[in-house]
Amino acid sequence: MNTLGRLLRLSTFGESHGPAMGGILDGLPAGVKIDMKSVTAMIDRRRTGRSLLTSQRRESDTPEILSGVTVDLITLGTPIGFIFRNTDARSGDYSELSRRYRPNHADFTYEAKYGIREPRGGGRASARETVNWVMGGALAAQWLNTLGISAEARLTQVGTVGYTDPFADIAADPLNGCLPYDDIVEEGMLEKVELARKDCDSVGARVSCVLRGVPPGLGDPVFGKLQSRLAQAMMSLNAVKGFEYGMGMKAASACGSESLDLFNQGFSPTPFATDLHGGALGGISTGMPIYFNLWFKPTPTISRPIPMPDSEGRITEVTATGRHDPCVAMRAPVIVEALALLTIGDLLLLDGHGK
């Protein structure tokens, strides 16, 4: 599948080293004014080559909108087509890897499924694909912002350095709580990435996201649960190995008396006094902040001699060349926000909003 969503549908195309990436966003309501400055601001947060701590591939990532908007950038309610030209691919870096399967990468499984693969940059297995997702999410944000719905995601752990409980404030004070920020912790996370880069290695990480302004009643109670729709979108993101919402894994060691969210009198200023449940009960939004963690594996392609087999299983040590992120989660927060907004937008349309 190359399509996310049911009524708000993002379909994408393109390979990492092909001529362009692109997509079609269908279902965005008519009459939404698109602010290209805010769209490009989201796209720039994902862009490579802005720091030594990310891939040094340098793409301008300038979107070209092909359809679905007026000359004044107002949505028509018709499919919005867009592309991003690829201008800085270095396919020669993959000449040796084209004959090898990298451990913990999609090389082996793609060939097992299709009988062929695109080795240059990993084809559609590359995180290059996510520029399409950010574009879709940035367009959806233009509509959702008018409804008071927002998403915020941040890197909250790299390796063993990070925040113990990034959602403690939000769970305790849903109205005013926010994701934590501490200069020492932030510097420590960046140092972890820098150490991995200098050591020709990579490191795993956690990204935390909170959605605010989502109305109650979104999601279906059985197989279309709000959290399962979010998990489906987030587990499509490269290198994600885990998804947890609300109390997450802490729920397994808690007692019921410790995990109850009691109602506020008159359901004001919020329906619940606390938000341990993470914004969804019975698979349906409660009107409280929705929050979740994503856990990312270390980037599997590292610049060290690694035993790699060819198609016959003959193993030889190969040092991967090319430009790769020492921590794939560094650029992930804006992608997480985009996927979250696309998911919520789809649920709103399914619930009859925006028609």
Disulfide bonds with the S-S distance in Angstrom:
none
